[in-house]
Amino acid sequence: MQVKLLNWTPEPENTVAAAARLCYSDASISELLDKMQGAEATKLIAKLVEMGHLSPLEHVSFTFGIQDVSRALTHQLVRHRIASYSQKSQRYVKEDKFQFVIPPSIASNPQARQQYLEVMEQIRQAYAQLSAVAAKEDARYILPNACHTSIIVTMNCRSLLNFFEHRCCNRAQWEIRQLAWQMLALVKEKAPAIFSRAGARCDIDGTCPEGAMSCGRWQNGEKGHV
């Protein structure tokens, strides 16, 4: 998995703080931008997050380049609605030499790994044969969820907080959980105040919404992963 931060709103925390203060001030926007800097911005952002007043966070966005993840992961990722996605197309890009993700539970079992690799090779050969006599958009129907894919994703900060709450959780599927941890580490470097409490619900307030399905980490007081 390769995750890179491609772009982000300049001075993200100053922008959020100015947008929030604008709601309650008759000062000009330029005056607010000059005032809401550094410690002033950090203090206001902490208050916004604590109160759950998150609409000002929508003015800041981050764009990620994500490679060498599976289609199984991106099927989950695109369920996060308030975001923009551009993904490598199996309709137009030939996949006769596709690479693939091997899940840990299979990789750690020699017999299962061997069977998995054999099936992937069979699919490769079948895809090559089909794409020679049919359109790529039809041959792709036999490709597995394990196929590597690339995707560019843009989310605003409010959407990212929601994404991290759901996908940093131990109950999230392992691959998208790894992605969420990497994305969170990247945005924390650019906007530490906004994402200071980001993560699974147990990292945010010490509770767990999973009920009987909880992993139990919150009960043990364990710290988050990032």
N, C-alpha and C positions, 0 to 999 in steps of 0.2 A: 504494500500500500504506500502510495506517495501522495502527500497532501501539502499543497503550497498555497500561501496567501498571496493572491495575485494583485488585489487592489482593495482599498478601503477609503471611507470618507476621511478627508484630512481633519486633523484636530477633532476627533470624534467626541470626546467628552466635553470640550468647550461648546460644540454645536448642540449637543443634547441639553446642556445646562442653559444655554441662551434661549433655546426653544421653550424650555420649561418656564423660565423666568418671564418670558414674553407674555404668558397667559395672565400674569398678575402685575404687570408694570406698564406705565405709560411712556417709558424711555424708548428711544429709537433702537432699531435692530443693531446698528453699528455701535451704539453705546453699550448695549447688552453684551455684544461680542467682546468688547474691550474689557468689560467688568467681569464677565464669567470666565475666568481663567484660573488655572492652577488649583490652589486650595479651595477657592470659592466654588469652582465647578465640582470638585470632588465631594465637598460637603453637601451640595444640593443633590448630586446624583445618588449619594448614599440615602438621602431622605426619600427621593423618588422611588428607589428600589424597595425600601422598607415599607412605604405606603402602598406599593403596587400601582403607582401612577406611571404607567409604562409607555403611554402614547408618544412622549417626546423621544423615546429611544428609536422610534421608527424612522427618524430623520438620518440615521447613520446605518450604513450597510457595509458588508464585507463580501468579497468575491474570492472563492477558493477554486483551485485547480486540483482535481482528484483523479489519480490514475491507478491502474492495477488493482482495482476492486472488482467484485463480482456483480453480475446482473442481479443476483439475489439481494445484494446490498442496495443497489439503486432503485429496485422495486419498492423497498421500504423508504428510502430517502425522499422520493418524489411524493410520498403521501403527506409530507409537510407542505401545506398549501401555499403559505405566503412566502414564496421564494421564486427565483427564476432559474431555469435549468437549460443547459445545452449539452447533449450527450452524443457520443459517437454512434453513428447509425449502422446497424447490421443490415439495413436494406441497401445501402450504397457502398459500404466498406466490406471487402471480401474477408472472410474469416477462415480461410483454408489452413492457416497456421496459428489459430487462436491459442492464446495462453489462458491459464485457468487457476482459480483459487482452490487449494486443498484444505478443507476444514481440519482443525487440530485433532479432532477425535478420529478422523480417518488417517491423517498423517502419522499419528502415534501408534497405529496398528498396522504392522507389516503386511498382513494378509489383506486387510481392507484397502490399504494404500495401493497394493499391486492390482487388485481388482478395479479400483478407481482409475488408475492410469491406463489399464487395458481398455476400459469403456471409453475414456476420452479419446484414445487413439482410434477406436472404431468409429466414433462420431466424426473425428477429423476426416477419415477416409470416406465415410458416407457423405459428408458435406461436400467434399471435393468432387465426388462423382455426381451428386445432384446438381451442384452449381455449374457443372459442365454441360448439362442438358436442360436446366431450368433457370429461371431468374433468381438472383441472389435473394430477393425479397421472399421467395418461396422456399429456397434451400435453408434459410435461416431458421425455419420452424423446428428443425431437429437439434439446434444448438442448445447447450445446457445453461442453466442458471449460473454455473461456475465460471463462464466466460469472463475474461478480463474486459473491462470497459473503462472509458474515460468520461468525465463529466465536469462541467464548470457550473458552479452553484453560487448564487448571490442571495443573501438573506439580510434583512435588517436586524438590529439588535434585539428587538422584542421577539422576533421569530427564533432567533438563535437561543435566547433564554429558554423558550419553550422546547426547542429541539434538544438542548442539553439536559433539561429536566427529564425528558423521556428516554433519551438514548445514552446518557451516561450511567443510567441505572444498571445494576447487576442483572436485572431481569431482561434487559434489552439483548437482542441477538448479538453474539460475540463480535462479528465483523463491523457492524454499524456502531457498536459501542467503542471499538478501537478508533474508528473514524471520529466519533464525537469527542473523545479525549484529545486527539491531535488537533482538531479544530479549536477546541476550547483553549488549549495551550497557546495557540497562535493568536487568538483574539485578546487573550489576557495581556499579551505583550503590548498591544496597541491601545487597549482601553481597560486598564486594571480595575478602575472604580466601577465601571458598568458591570464587569463580570466577576467582581470580587466574591459574590455568593452563588455563582452559577454552578450548575451540576445537577445531580440527582436530587430528589426531594429531601432525602436524608442529609445531603450536604447543605441544603438551603436552610432548613428549619428543624432538622432532627426527627422528622416524622416520615412515615411511609404510607403511600396510598394503596399498596398491593395487598393489604390484608393477609389472609392465610397464605398467599403466594409470595410473601416477603422473603428476601434472602437472609434477613436477620442482622444485616450489617449495622443498621441504625440502632438496634437494641444494644449492640456491643460498643457503641460509641466510636466505631472505626472511622478514620479520616478518609476523605475522598482520594481520587486517583491523580488529580492534577492540582 
